[in-house]
Amino acid sequence: MLRTITVGLDGSPESRAAAEWAAREAKLRDLPLKIVHIWEAVPESMTQAPVLGGETHQHWTERSGMGVPPAEGWGRIPRDAAEGISLCHPGVEVTSEHVAGRPGEVLAEVAKSAELLVLGSRGLGGIGGFVVGSVGLSVVAHAERPVVLVRALEPAADEHEMDSAGVPSAAMPLRPVVLGLDVEHPDGTLLEFAFDAAARRATSLNVVHGWFPPPYYAYGTPANPALHEALALSDSKALAEALRPWRQKFPDVEVVETSRYGSAAVHVVDASREASLVVVGRRIRRSPFGAHIGHITHAVLHHSTAPVAVVPHG
């Protein structure tokens, strides 16, 4: 079955930025773009409330990003968005649909037939990071396909290198793709996604790994520069070995290996400032305790200045 680049749209600035990013990705991958708009109906218990009936319904529809019930123009937002994107991105096949249901559940379901799912995240500015709402986090935690989070007001030029005037320009090459990698468990699905993303963008891949000494070295041991250097060298060799077969599979992708002491999340977020896309993984855990994103991926989602692709893997 032909997969799509699917984007969740609710009319907000961040979701519109996500739709624009999704259209560019669809063109890169030569895939159709599907715009999904979700209307969450007012719960029956709330509609029957004797005092809050009308006001509750208005609040609920506005909170759902709809503003009006389905019978009063429900399909306008995705239809208008599809028309606008078709005009701005000729050659990209665009379809739209509106679905009733809980946003997190609907988006996780539509992701199953998507090459990847794209959502928006709201920027706070400065060091505040970005807001990944409960719906976004739920989808990232449960989706079986890659999910990309795009910050609000993300212009296409920001993904490119700066021109001679020191301004990001769409006429310049795309910035590198950044991959956060765990060298102890290097997953092929994650690596292939990152290498493929760099190849399609005709840019380099910066693979970032953060490391700490084992506890029996770190605690109760006096400072030992020679030992630290030996551990750093060992980690760099492990990173190079994990990447060796993928360098051979993608010989045209320039690879920069970055192995640094300290928090992997901090190093990936730092690298995101010069990236067009950041790629991180999420280990699929099927347990009675539910899905889990992982602390590094969670931190990157909230603080990366570039779009973040979360790739689920075994």
RODO-187266 format. One record per residue (C-alpha): residue number from 1; x, y, z. Coordinates in pm, 1 decimal. Last residue first. Layout:
BEGIN
 seq        x        y        z
 NUM        X        Y        Z
...
# end
This chain:
BEGIN
 seq        x        y        z
 314   1258.3   -265.0   1870.6
 313   1230.4     72.8   1704.9
 312   1022.1    387.7   1710.0
 311   1172.3    685.6   1523.4
 310   1118.8   1030.4   1672.7
 309   1187.9   1301.2   1413.9
 308   1262.2   1643.3   1563.5
 307   1229.3   1976.7   1378.8
 306   1511.4   2213.8   1472.0
 305   1550.3   2430.0   1786.4
 304   1561.5   2120.7   2006.4
 303   1447.2   2189.4   2363.2
 302   1120.5   2008.1   2437.4
 301   1156.2   1715.6   2197.3
 300   1524.6   1679.1   2287.5
 299   1441.6   1643.4   2656.7
 298   1177.3   1374.9   2592.5
 297   1411.1   1187.6   2356.6
 296   1679.6   1180.4   2626.5
 295   1436.6   1087.3   2905.2
 294   1274.4    795.1   2724.5
 293    939.8    794.9   2544.9
 292    761.6    520.0   2741.2
 291    447.5    330.1   2651.0
 290    230.4    152.8   2906.5
 289    300.9     -6.5   3245.4
 288    149.7   -339.1   3139.7
 287    442.8   -380.5   2897.5
 286    506.3   -359.9   2525.5
 285    812.0   -138.5   2504.5
 284    904.4     13.3   2171.5
 283   1237.3    194.9   2207.3
 282   1211.9    553.4   2096.5
 281   1483.4    694.5   1875.4
 280   1619.0   1037.0   1790.3
 279   1658.5   1228.3   1464.0
 278   1718.1   1604.0   1449.4
 277   1644.8   1791.2   1126.4
 276   1782.3   2098.1    947.9
 275   2063.1   2126.7   1200.8
 274   2294.5   2402.0   1327.8
 273   2108.9   2477.0   1651.3
 272   2023.8   2107.3   1682.2
 271   2386.8   2031.1   1775.0
 270   2340.0   2189.6   2118.5
 269   2017.7   1991.1   2169.4
 268   2201.7   1670.0   2076.3
 267   2488.3   1748.1   2317.4
 266   2253.1   1828.3   2605.2
 265   2046.9   1513.4   2548.1
 264   2359.7   1295.8   2532.2
 263   2468.1   1419.6   2874.7
 262   2842.0   1423.4   2931.5
 261   3166.6   1324.9   2760.8
 260   3152.6   1367.3   2387.3
 259   3146.7   1149.0   2078.3
 258   3071.8   1345.2   1761.4
 257   3111.4   1154.8   1435.1
 256   3061.1   1360.5   1120.1
 255   2934.5   1158.2    825.1
 254   2931.1   1273.3    462.1
 253   2656.5   1087.7    279.7
 252   2753.6    971.8    -69.2
 251   2863.8    626.4     48.4
 250   2520.7    540.0    194.8
 249   2537.3    159.8    236.2
 248   2911.6    167.2    312.5
 247   2871.7    448.3    566.6
 246   2587.5    243.3    712.1
 245   2810.9    -61.8    759.8
 244   3075.0    146.5    946.1
 243   2839.1    346.7   1170.9
 242   2833.6    112.5   1470.7
 241   3209.4     59.2   1438.0
 240   3280.1    432.7   1438.2
 239   3068.7    481.4   1750.7
 238   3245.1    197.1   1931.5
 237   3583.2    343.1   1833.5
 236   3482.0    683.5   1969.4
 235   3373.3    518.9   2295.6
 234   3708.6    344.2   2335.6
 233   3895.2    667.3   2264.2
 232   3692.6    854.7   2526.7
 231   3756.0    577.8   2781.4
 230   4130.3    590.4   2713.3
 229   4134.4    969.9   2742.5
 228   3952.7    956.4   3076.3
 227   4198.5    693.0   3201.4
 226   4494.6    910.9   3102.0
 225   4338.9   1217.8   3264.0
 224   4291.1   1039.1   3599.6
 223   4094.6   1233.3   3857.8
 222   4068.6   1027.5   4176.0
 221   3835.6    725.8   4182.1
 220   3566.8    692.0   4450.0
 219   3287.1    707.2   4197.7
 218   3329.2    750.0   3823.4
 217   3532.2    440.7   3744.3
 216   3306.0    187.1   3921.7
 215   3007.6    381.9   3793.7
 214   3108.1    333.6   3427.2
 213   3245.1    653.7   3273.9
 212   2985.9    878.3   3106.1
 211   2902.6    904.8   2738.2
 210   2725.1   1128.2   2490.5
 209   2679.5   1030.4   2126.9
 208   2610.3   1257.0   1832.0
 207   2600.2   1151.0   1466.9
 206   2621.0   1454.6   1236.8
 205   2492.1   1355.6    894.6
 204   2588.2   1566.6    593.9
 203   2362.7   1715.3    329.5
 202   2204.5   1619.5     -0.7
 201   1860.8   1650.0    163.4
 200   1754.1   1306.7     39.8
 199   2086.7   1159.2    153.6
 198   2060.4   1317.4    499.3
 197   1708.7   1179.4    551.3
 196   1819.8    836.1    425.8
 195   2110.4    829.9    671.4
 194   1878.5    926.1    957.8
 193   1602.8    677.2    871.1
 192   1857.1    399.5    812.1
 191   2019.6    458.2   1149.6
 190   1689.6    449.8   1338.6
 189   1568.6    131.3   1171.3
 188   1910.7    -30.7   1211.7
 187   1921.6     14.7   1590.1
 186   2251.1     91.6   1761.8
 185   2213.6    -54.0   2113.9
 184   2540.7     13.5   2298.3
 183   2623.2    296.5   2059.8
 182   2314.2    494.3   2164.6
 181   2274.0    746.5   1883.7
 180   2140.2   1101.6   1858.1
 179   2129.0   1180.1   1488.3
 178   2168.9   1531.6   1350.6
 177   2085.9   1612.0    987.0
 176   2311.4   1880.3    845.9
 175   2193.0   2220.0    715.3
 174   2037.2   2240.2    371.9
 173   2238.8   2399.4     94.1
 172   2183.1   2771.3     13.0
 171   1911.1   2918.9   -210.6
 170   1655.0   2866.3     68.3
 169   1848.2   3130.3    262.9
 168   1947.0   3164.2    627.6
 167   2087.2   3517.8    673.3
 166   2454.7   3603.0    726.7
 165   2471.4   3837.8    426.5
 164   2687.3   3589.7    235.1
 163   2414.9   3326.4    273.4
 162   2340.0   3122.0    582.2
 161   2284.6   2747.0    561.7
 160   1934.3   2612.2    517.6
 159   1669.4   2470.2    754.3
 158   1573.5   2819.7    869.4
 157   1481.4   2906.1    508.0
 156   1175.3   2680.1    523.2
 155   1016.6   2895.9    791.3
 154    921.8   2733.3   1125.2
 153    652.9   2964.3   1263.8
 152    559.5   2710.3   1531.8
 151    797.2   2423.8   1602.3
 150    781.4   2098.2   1407.0
 149    750.6   1755.4   1572.0
 148    809.7   1457.5   1342.3
 147    662.5   1113.5   1420.3
 146    812.6    790.8   1284.4
 145    571.7    493.4   1262.6
 144    433.4    268.9   1537.4
 143    274.4    560.3   1719.4
 142    223.4    510.1   2094.6
 141    471.4    734.5   2277.1
 140    494.8    997.5   2003.5
 139    114.3   1009.9   1984.7
 138     79.7   1048.9   2361.6
 137    346.7   1320.1   2369.9
 136    170.5   1513.4   2094.4
 135   -170.1   1482.9   2261.0
 134    -32.7   1587.2   2600.5
 133    124.7   1897.3   2453.9
 132    481.8   1938.2   2334.8
 131    558.1   2293.1   2438.1
 130    895.0   2420.4   2326.4
 129   1211.0   2538.9   2497.4
 128   1215.7   2801.7   2768.0
 127   1574.5   2898.4   2696.4
 126   1469.2   3191.3   2481.0
 125   1136.4   3139.9   2305.8
 124    825.1   2951.1   2415.5
 123    771.6   2768.1   2088.4
 122    455.1   2562.2   2029.1
 121    490.6   2214.8   1883.1
 120    331.8   2097.3   1557.3
 119    269.4   1746.5   1427.9
 118    398.0   1536.4   1134.2
 117    331.6   1164.4   1087.2
 116    569.4    946.2    883.7
 115    547.0    695.9    603.3
 114    182.4    682.1    696.7
 113    -62.1    390.0    713.7
 112     -8.9    324.8   1084.9
 111      8.0    698.3   1156.3
 110   -367.3    719.3   1097.6
 109   -420.7    513.1   1415.1
 108   -183.5    710.5   1636.8
 107   -347.9   1030.3   1509.6
 106   -697.9    904.7   1588.3
 105   -606.9    789.1   1939.2
 104   -430.8   1109.4   2035.1
 103   -699.4   1329.5   1881.5
 102   -997.9   1155.7   2046.6
 101  -1259.3   1102.0   1781.0
 100  -1427.6   1249.7   1477.1
  99  -1229.4   1258.2   1153.7
  98  -1175.0   1522.5    890.6
  97  -1001.8   1440.8    562.7
  96   -757.1   1603.5    327.7
  95   -566.7   1513.3     12.5
  94   -256.8   1668.5   -142.0
  93    -51.1   1537.6   -436.6
  92    270.4   1738.4   -443.5
  91    362.4   1858.8   -792.9
  90    303.2   2223.4   -715.5
  89    392.3   2315.8   -356.7
  88    257.6   2663.8   -283.2
  87    -70.1   2619.3   -476.7
  86   -126.0   2265.9   -348.3
  85    -48.3   2386.1      4.4
  84   -318.2   2652.0    -13.6
  83   -581.1   2414.6   -152.2
  82   -504.2   2151.9    111.8
  81   -522.3   2411.0    389.6
  80   -859.4   2535.5    267.3
  79   -997.2   2180.4    265.1
  78   -845.3   2095.3    603.7
  77  -1000.5   2404.1    766.9
  76  -1335.5   2402.3    584.2
  75  -1441.6   2048.9    673.7
  74  -1642.0   2136.5    985.0
  73  -1845.7   2407.9    816.1
  72  -2156.8   2436.9   1029.8
  71  -2273.7   2074.0   1045.2
  70  -1947.3   1968.5   1210.1
  69  -1989.7   2198.1   1511.7
  68  -1798.1   2525.4   1513.8
  67  -1480.0   2653.3   1682.5
  66  -1277.9   2355.3   1561.9
  65   -948.1   2361.7   1745.1
  64  -1069.5   2108.3   2002.2
  63  -1055.3   2376.0   2268.8
  62  -1296.7   2585.9   2063.2
  61  -1537.4   2292.6   2031.8
  60  -1515.3   2221.2   2404.1
  59  -1560.3   2582.8   2513.1
  58  -1869.6   2629.4   2293.7
  57  -2021.2   2301.8   2414.6
  56  -1952.4   2392.5   2775.7
  55  -2116.2   2729.6   2730.7
  54  -2429.9   2572.3   2586.8
  53  -2473.6   2291.4   2842.0
  52  -2305.6   2422.2   3158.7
  51  -2605.4   2442.1   3392.6
  50  -2800.7   2118.9   3346.2
  49  -2499.8   1904.5   3237.4
  48  -2634.0   1672.9   2968.4
  47  -2384.4   1790.1   2705.0
  46  -2104.2   1731.0   2956.1
  45  -2187.1   1364.9   3027.6
  44  -2224.7   1304.0   2654.7
  43  -1867.2   1415.1   2589.5
  42  -1848.4   1701.0   2337.6
  41  -1716.2   1563.2   2010.4
  40  -1346.1   1576.7   1929.5
  39  -1304.4   1698.9   1573.8
  38   -985.1   1591.5   1404.6
  37   -829.6   1739.5   1090.2
  36   -602.8   1512.0    887.9
  35   -399.2   1648.6    596.3
  34   -257.4   1378.2    368.0
  33     49.8   1444.5    154.6
  32    139.6   1219.6   -138.2
  31    492.1   1079.2   -171.2
  30    791.5   1179.1   -382.9
  29   1019.9   1157.4    -77.7
  28   1162.0   1509.3   -103.3
  27    824.3   1642.1   -221.5
  26    644.7   1483.1     71.4
  25    907.2   1632.4    304.1
  24    839.6   1982.3    169.5
  23    464.4   1929.0    216.1
  22    518.5   1798.3    569.7
  21    717.0   2110.3    660.1
  20    431.2   2328.8    536.1
  19    177.3   2121.2    729.0
  18    388.6   2138.8   1046.4
  17    404.6   2518.1   1015.9
  16     24.2   2517.1    985.9
  15      6.5   2296.2   1296.2
  14    223.7   2541.0   1488.1
  13     19.1   2840.6   1379.4
  12   -305.9   2671.3   1496.7
  11   -572.9   2554.7   1248.2
  10   -605.9   2206.1   1397.4
   9   -395.6   2007.0   1150.4
   8   -235.3   1665.0   1195.3
   7      2.0   1585.6    911.1
   6     42.1   1264.9    710.2
   5    323.7   1193.8    465.5
   4    169.1    906.5    276.8
   3    219.0    533.6    224.8
   2    127.8    346.8    -92.3
   1      0.0      0.0      0.0
# end
